[in-house]
Amino acid sequence: MLDLQYLNIDRLVVHHIPKAMDKQVATPGVSTESVALEGDGLDMFNRRIAESLGHRSHGIKVDFTEHGPASFFQEAAASLDLTEQDFVTHSARFAYRLCQAQGVRPYTPSKLIVMGGKTGAAQRPFFAVVKADMQDALAENVQDGRTTVAYLNKVFLTDSQRLFKIGFVQQLPALPGRAEDGQFKKEDFAVHLFDHLVTGTESRNAAFYFYGTFLGTDVAASDKRLTQDFFNLTQEFLNSRGYLPVKKIELGEALRSELRSNTQTVSVKEFADKYLDRAESTEYAAFMAQRAFPTHSVTKNTEYITARLRRRQKLAFSSGVMITTPADKIALVTVGDAIDGKTTVTIEGTVERQE
């Protein structure tokens, strides 16, 4: 889990990423100075990072697939030990990299915020990039009892804004190792992503330029296993609760429906909030934590459990009798030919209980 406790941002640079024009890759407006954030401004930054990537957030853990020389990963890891002025100079590389990743597509003008600092109880170094689209806003000003409203056309990363993306690289050991060629080892770092296109209902392809081309990461490397774990562990929890058969079936179908839905992510908190009461939610969260399932959102990939997500199969008879079974258990039910209005049904297994 990404540890954002005691998040301390100690260096921050803001570069301008213009809109590509005339089918030409844009040239960034790079800053040569760091931004001094104090008080409310610093609190806002800390809050936005924590809300997007921290415990019970929609942030997802991803994997670096590009980690060779001149990759985003190597450039990010190298920035952790730089002096403040060298950090400012080095940060411009990420602005140029983002413009190249966006190509000639006419994306909305944005700001690329490049930051570094320390986080967690052990105060491990981190490096982060935030792409925030520019937007319009209104600002209220009260003076001498009179209220005026001003139009602002160059604001970004407001509390209500969702059009932003974050790549967060955290150093794990106190002293990261180096490979024989002097490159940083990717296993010494964790990378997390927040992107409204990845965690919303839109197509993940629209976000590839950021997480794939720019960051050099892959959101699907562990998705299949984690989605399978979520399904299996949640089923295990529901089976352990001693629910009446009707409720157990309802919750099982809710789980399958959640995984069949168009949302791109699934999480313990979201499932609990939707389908369990408060006491059950607490027990469910504790159960999943004991099984070491992530508290952050997981990108769904149901390839390993496709057959198990099919809707329950129903056998309806003319007499009004109905037999229902999980889709993956229908092969255990054999229906014979109807003779004189009667049908013989053979089910593998014995009756465990009658409610």
Secondary structure, DSSP 8 states (H G I E B T S, - for coil): ----TT-EEEEEEEEEE---BTTB----B--SS-----HHHHHHHHHHHHHHHSTTSS-EEEEES--STTSHHHHHHHHTT--HHHHHHHHHHHHHHHHHHHTT-----EEEEEEEEEETTTTEEEEEEEEEE-EEEEEEEEETTEEEEEEEEEE-S-TT---EEEEEEEE-SSS--B-TTS-B-GGGEEEEEEEHHHHSSS-GGGGHIIIIIIT-EESSTTHHHHHHHHHHHHHHHHHTTT--HHHHHHHHHHHHHHHHSS-SEE-HHHHHHHHS-HHHHHHHHHHHHHTT--SS-EE---GGGTGGGS--EEEE-TTS-EEEE-GGGGGGEEEEEEETTEEEEEESS------
